[in-house]
Amino acid sequence: MKGVLAIFRRELVLAWAGGSGLFLPAAFYAGTIFLAPLGIGTEPGLLSRLAPGLIFVSLCLASLTTLERIFQADLEVGALDQHRLSGLSMELVTVAKVMAHWLVSGLPLAVLTPVAALMMRAETPNLMSILPVLLGSITIFLWGGVGASLTAGLRRSGPLVALLVLPLFVPVVIFGSEELNHVITGQTFGAGLGLLAANTLAALAIAPFAMALALKLE
């Protein structure tokens, strides 16, 4: 576990030092939310109905801006081979790397949800709106890590990563938008939150093994 924690801390430092790991997804997310009313109109009722779906679609697309870099650098310098030779569990290594990137790139997007809902004229934006986006962003980064591991050996793999993982994001958008709509319209959480959590648990159970296997084949 010490080795895995060291990798986790290293990934956090590299993500913060790079700058774009935080600011590029946040800028993409905020830009989409800011520009959407200019294209679809500023009628409050229309914006509040579109807000949940637009927030989750923006979350998915913003996350794609960082996914391809999760494993590429380590593969190029041979760090992944060193991890395998050291006897570390590759499943834990991949989860540590993905969660480090999520903390830097995904968590800030979830925290911005009440602000995004307010910009979209939501009726009652509150802190509870963070929960569906929080679960959704974890799931997105885990499935995104699978796509990143499958394309780690390719240059300019961003479009291919998007092609591979966007179908896996569909349940997140459907269930997450439903629950976010409940929150911002003043209702309680429904069954969709349980389905969203189940999707997150499924990603936690499957993605580490899929990422480790994909990296062994690189």
N, C-alpha and C positions, 0 to 999 in steps of 0.2 A: 504493500500500500504506500510505503514511503516513496517508491519510484514513481508510482502513478500520481501521487500528490505533487511531486516535483515537476512532472510533465504538465499537470494542471496549472501550477503557478507560472511555469515558463510560457504556456500558451496565453495566459492572461496578460503577462508582461508584453509579449510580442503583439498581441491584439491592441493593447493600449498604446504601445509605442508606434504602431503603424498608423494610428489616427483614423484611417478610413474604415477600420473595423467598426467603429462607433458612428462616425459622422456620415458616412456614405449611406448606410441603410436608414438612419434617422432623417437625413435630408430628403431621401427618396420618398419615404413615408409621409413626412410633413408636406413635401411639395405636391404629392398626389392629393392629399386631403385639402390643401389650400386651393389647388387649381380646379378640382372637380366642380365646385359651385359655379365657377366661371363658365363651365361648359354645359352644365345641365340646368342652370337657373338657380335663383336664390329663394324660391318659394319655400317657406319653412316646412310645410307638410311634406313636400316632395323630398327635401333633403333629409328630414328625420326618418323617412321610410327607407331611403337608400343608404343611410349611414352605416348600419351594421354590416351589410354586404361589402360596401366600399372599403370599410376599415379592414376587414379580413382579406380582401383581395390585395389591398395595399401592403398588408403585412406579409403575405406570400411573396409578392414581387420584390419588396424591399429585402427580404431574407435572401433571395437568390443572388444579390449583389456580393455576398461574402462566402457563399457555400463552396465555390470551386477552390478557394485558397486553404481549406481546412487541412488537407493532406498533401498538397502538391509540393510545398517547400521541403517537408520532411522526407518525402520520397526522393526528391532530387539530390539531397545531401546525404542520403543513406541513413537518416535518423531512425526510420521505421525498421530497417534491418537490425540496427543496434538494439532497439527495443525487443525485437524477437530473440536475438542472441542472448540478451540479458535475462531471459526467462519471464519477462513481464507478461501478464495476460493481455493479449491484444484487444480483447473485448473491453477490458477496463480502460486501456489506453485510448481507444477510439471514443468511448463515452466521455472520458476526461477532456479530450480535445474538443469534442462537440459542445459540451456544457460550458467550457471556457469561452468559446465563441458565442454561445447563447447569452452568457452573462454580459458580454460586452456589446453584442449587436441586437439580441432579441429582447432581453429584459427592458432596455430603455424604450423600445417600441410599445411594450405592454403598459409601461408607466405613462406613456403619452396618450393612452386611450381616452381618459376623461376630457383632455384638451381637444382631441380629434372629434369626439362626440359633440362637444360644445361648438366647435367650428361648423359642424354639420347640422346645427340647430336642434340637437336632441332635446327632448322635453325635460328629462331629469338626469343629466349626466352625474355620476357619482363614482366613488372609488370601487364599488363592487363590479363596475364594468371592466376592471382590470382582470378579474379572474378568468373569464372565458378566453381572453386574448393571451393571458399567461399560459394556460394549458395549450392553447392552439400554437403558440410560438415554440414551446418545447417540442411538440409533435412535429412541427415543420422542420425544426433544426435536426431532429433525429432522422426523419425520412430524408431530409436533404443531405445529411452525412452519408447515407447509403449511396445516393447519387454521386456525391463527391468522391467516395472511395472507388466507385466503379470507373470513374473517369480521371483518377489521380495521375495516371501516366500520360495523359493527353494534354497538349498545349491548347489554350483558348477553348477550354471545355465548358464554358458557361452555358452556351445554348444547348449542349447535349445534357448537361445536368438538369436544366429546366425541362427538357423533353422527358427525361426519366422520372422526375419527382412531381411534376405538376398533377398527374393523375392521383398521386397519393395525397395531395393536398385537398382534394374535392370533399371528403367527409369533414375535414377541419372547417372548411368554409361554410358548409351546409349547417352543421350542428353549432359551430361558433357563432354564426350570424343569427341563428334562431335565439340563442341564449342572450346574446348581446342586445338583441331587439327587446327581449323581455325586461332587461335591466334598465335600458334607457327610456322605456315607456312606463316605468314605475311598477312593473309586475315582478313576481318572484321567479326564481329559477325553475325551469321545467325539466322534462326528461332528457332534453338535448344535452344538458350539462353532464349527466351520467354517461351518455354516449361519447361525448367529447373526452371525458376522463378515461373511458375504456379505450378510446383510440390512442390516448397518450400512453397508457399502460401497455397496449399492444406494441407500440413503437419502442418502448423501453425493453420489452421482452425480445423483440425480433431484430431491431436495428443493430445492436452491438455485435451480434453473431454475423449478420450480413456484412457489416463493415469490415470486420476482422477477416472473413473469408475472401472478400473482394481484394483487400490489400495483400493477402498472401499470394494472389494470382498475378499481381503487378510485377 
